Amino acid sequence: MKASSFMLHPSSFLAMLYTNLITKTTSLSIGRHVIYELGTDRVVIHNMGIAHPYRAPRDEYHLELIVNGRTQTPRFTDFFTDFLLKWEVRLDLHLPLTESCELVCNGADPLNVVAPKPLPDHFSEESQANWTLQTSSYQTAGLPTRVLLCGLQGMIRVYDLTDPNLKAPEVFRTAFRELSQGKPLHEIAKPLFPEVLPGKRYFDAVERTI
């Protein structure tokens, strides 16, 4: 199949409930599909097609974030780590940050979640001193807030497309709640890691033990 992509009109971003995203991504052709345009940043779902003939006969999906002109393919743990970075630098925003992530997991529109809450675009101010460090992304508390929340919605959808039986929204919501309660990240992330099915000698990134 020929790779293709579509770009949603910016006006549709104002009402991108999770149910809307499901409708728009039900039959994605192979290729990259932009689901959010946030200024110069993008949130993209990439249909990779069938990764390998020995794997499950289903398309494999990846999430891509284009931030400041650079493309990254985050894992689900990157969103949890980003949450913790923001948690560390702005103690006064613990509750609205946690509520925002949980609302996105409950199907809310990420951009409408941000609007009524006192969440800054960046949780730490960018400065020349920050950018002289190799860990500049950490010094600025990770992703822009809107990219985090829209990317989180996209990541949940990627998991739903790959494994509907996982019930990704519920698992992600539980993870953010437990993170805010101080539970270790490695324990929280465990239910989202793929597992080798019984009798298999190879790792299958698409299938997991239910």
C-alpha positions as CSV (number, residue, x, y, z in Angstrom):
1,M,0.0,0.0,0.0
2,K,1.2,3.5,-0.7
3,A,2.0,5.6,2.3
4,S,-0.4,8.4,2.9
5,S,-1.4,11.0,5.5
6,F,-4.2,13.3,6.4
7,M,-4.2,16.6,8.3
8,L,-7.2,17.6,10.4
9,H,-8.5,21.1,10.1
10,P,-7.5,23.3,13.1
11,S,-11.1,24.0,14.0
12,S,-11.7,20.3,14.7
13,F,-9.1,20.4,17.5
14,L,-11.5,22.4,19.7
15,A,-13.7,19.3,20.1
16,M,-11.4,16.3,19.9
17,L,-13.0,14.1,22.5
18,Y,-11.6,10.6,22.6
19,T,-14.7,9.4,20.9
20,N,-14.0,11.8,18.1
21,L,-10.4,10.5,17.8
22,I,-11.7,6.9,17.6
23,T,-14.0,7.9,14.7
24,K,-11.1,9.7,12.9
25,T,-8.6,6.8,13.3
26,T,-10.8,3.8,12.8
27,S,-9.3,2.9,9.4
28,L,-5.9,4.5,9.1
29,S,-4.0,3.7,5.9
30,I,-0.3,2.9,6.2
31,G,1.7,6.0,6.8
32,R,1.8,9.0,9.1
33,H,-1.4,10.8,10.1
34,V,-1.3,14.2,11.9
35,I,-4.0,14.3,14.6
36,Y,-2.9,17.6,16.3
37,E,-1.3,20.8,15.1
38,L,-0.1,22.9,18.0
39,G,1.6,25.9,16.5
40,T,4.8,24.4,15.0
41,D,4.4,21.1,17.0
42,R,2.6,18.0,15.8
43,V,1.1,14.9,17.3
44,V,1.2,12.0,14.7
45,I,0.0,8.4,14.6
46,H,2.1,6.3,12.3
47,N,0.6,3.1,10.9
48,M,3.6,0.9,10.4
49,G,1.7,-1.9,8.7
50,I,2.4,-5.5,9.5
51,A,5.8,-5.4,11.1
52,H,6.9,-9.0,10.5
53,P,5.2,-12.1,8.9
54,Y,5.9,-14.0,12.1
55,R,4.0,-11.5,14.2
56,A,0.3,-11.1,14.6
57,P,-1.5,-10.3,11.3
58,R,-2.4,-6.8,12.4
59,D,-1.0,-3.4,11.7
60,E,1.3,-1.9,14.2
61,Y,1.0,1.7,15.3
62,H,3.5,4.2,16.8
63,L,3.1,7.7,18.2
64,E,5.4,10.4,17.0
65,L,5.8,13.9,18.4
66,I,7.3,16.7,16.4
67,V,8.6,19.4,18.9
68,N,10.8,22.3,17.9
69,G,11.4,20.6,14.6
70,R,12.6,17.4,16.1
71,T,10.8,14.1,15.8
72,Q,10.6,11.7,18.7
73,T,8.8,8.4,19.1
74,P,8.0,8.3,22.9
75,R,7.2,5.2,24.9
76,F,4.3,5.2,27.4
77,T,6.9,5.5,30.2
78,D,8.1,8.8,28.7
79,F,4.6,10.4,29.4
80,F,4.8,9.2,33.0
81,T,8.4,10.5,33.3
82,D,7.3,13.9,31.9
83,F,4.4,14.0,34.4
84,L,6.9,13.5,37.2
85,L,9.3,16.2,35.8
86,K,6.4,18.7,35.9
87,W,5.4,17.4,39.4
88,E,8.9,18.2,40.7
89,V,9.2,21.7,39.4
90,R,5.8,23.1,40.2
91,L,4.6,21.8,43.6
92,D,1.7,24.3,43.5
93,L,0.2,22.6,40.4
94,H,0.1,19.0,41.6
95,L,-3.7,18.8,41.7
96,P,-4.5,20.5,38.4
97,L,-1.8,18.5,36.6
98,T,-3.1,15.2,37.9
99,E,-6.7,16.1,37.2
100,S,-5.8,17.1,33.6
101,C,-4.1,13.8,32.9
102,E,-6.9,11.8,34.4
103,L,-9.6,13.8,32.5
104,V,-7.7,13.0,29.2
105,C,-7.7,9.3,30.2
106,N,-11.5,9.6,30.8
107,G,-12.0,10.8,27.2
108,A,-12.0,14.6,27.6
109,D,-10.6,17.0,24.9
110,P,-7.0,17.8,25.9
111,L,-7.2,21.4,24.8
112,N,-10.4,22.1,26.6
113,V,-8.9,20.5,29.7
114,V,-6.0,23.0,29.6
115,A,-8.1,26.1,29.2
116,P,-9.8,26.4,32.6
117,K,-6.8,25.3,34.6
118,P,-3.8,27.3,35.7
119,L,-1.3,25.2,33.7
120,P,1.5,27.1,32.0
121,D,2.6,26.3,28.5
122,H,6.0,25.2,30.0
123,F,6.5,24.2,33.6
124,S,9.9,25.7,33.7
125,E,11.1,28.8,32.0
126,E,13.6,28.3,29.1
127,S,16.7,30.4,29.5
128,Q,20.3,30.5,28.1
129,A,21.5,28.9,31.3
130,N,19.2,25.9,30.8
131,W,20.1,25.4,27.2
132,T,23.8,25.2,28.0
133,L,23.2,22.0,29.8
134,Q,23.0,18.6,28.0
135,T,19.8,17.8,29.9
136,S,18.0,21.0,28.7
137,S,14.8,19.1,28.1
138,Y,14.8,18.1,31.8
139,Q,15.7,21.6,32.9
140,T,12.6,22.8,31.2
141,A,10.4,20.1,32.6
142,G,9.9,18.1,29.4
143,L,7.2,18.6,26.8
144,P,5.0,21.7,26.4
145,T,1.8,21.1,28.4
146,R,-0.5,20.9,25.3
147,V,1.9,18.5,23.6
148,L,1.9,16.3,26.7
149,L,-1.9,16.1,27.0
150,C,-2.6,15.7,23.3
151,G,0.2,13.2,23.0
152,L,-1.2,11.3,25.9
153,Q,-4.5,11.0,24.1
154,G,-2.7,9.8,21.0
155,M,-0.7,7.3,23.0
156,I,-3.8,5.8,24.5
157,R,-5.3,5.5,21.1
158,V,-2.2,3.8,19.8
159,Y,-2.6,1.2,22.6
160,D,-6.3,0.8,21.8
161,L,-5.5,0.2,18.1
162,T,-2.8,-2.3,18.9
163,D,-4.6,-4.2,21.8
164,P,-8.2,-3.2,22.5
165,N,-8.4,-5.9,25.2
166,L,-5.9,-3.9,27.4
167,K,-8.5,-1.2,28.1
168,A,-5.8,1.5,27.8
169,P,-7.7,4.5,29.1
170,E,-8.4,2.8,32.4
171,V,-4.9,1.5,32.8
172,F,-3.4,5.0,32.0
173,R,-5.8,6.7,34.4
174,T,-4.9,4.3,37.2
175,A,-1.2,4.9,36.5
176,F,-1.4,8.7,36.9
177,R,-3.4,8.4,40.1
178,E,-0.9,6.0,41.5
179,L,2.0,8.2,40.4
180,S,0.5,11.1,42.3
181,Q,0.3,8.9,45.4
182,G,4.0,8.1,45.2
183,K,3.9,4.6,43.8
184,P,7.2,3.7,42.0
185,L,7.2,4.1,38.3
186,H,8.5,0.6,37.5
187,E,5.5,-0.9,39.3
188,I,3.0,1.3,37.6
189,A,4.4,0.7,34.1
190,K,4.4,-3.1,34.4
191,P,0.8,-3.7,33.2
192,L,1.6,-1.9,30.0
193,F,4.7,-3.9,29.0
194,P,4.0,-6.5,26.3
195,E,4.5,-10.1,27.4
196,V,5.5,-13.2,25.5
197,L,2.6,-15.5,24.9
198,P,2.8,-19.1,26.3
199,G,4.7,-21.4,23.9
200,K,6.4,-18.7,22.0
201,R,10.2,-18.4,21.6
202,Y,10.2,-14.8,20.3
203,F,9.0,-11.5,21.6
204,D,5.8,-10.2,19.9
205,A,5.3,-6.5,20.3
206,V,1.7,-6.6,19.2
207,E,0.3,-9.5,21.2
208,R,0.4,-9.8,24.9
209,T,-0.9,-12.2,27.6
210,I,-4.5,-11.3,28.6
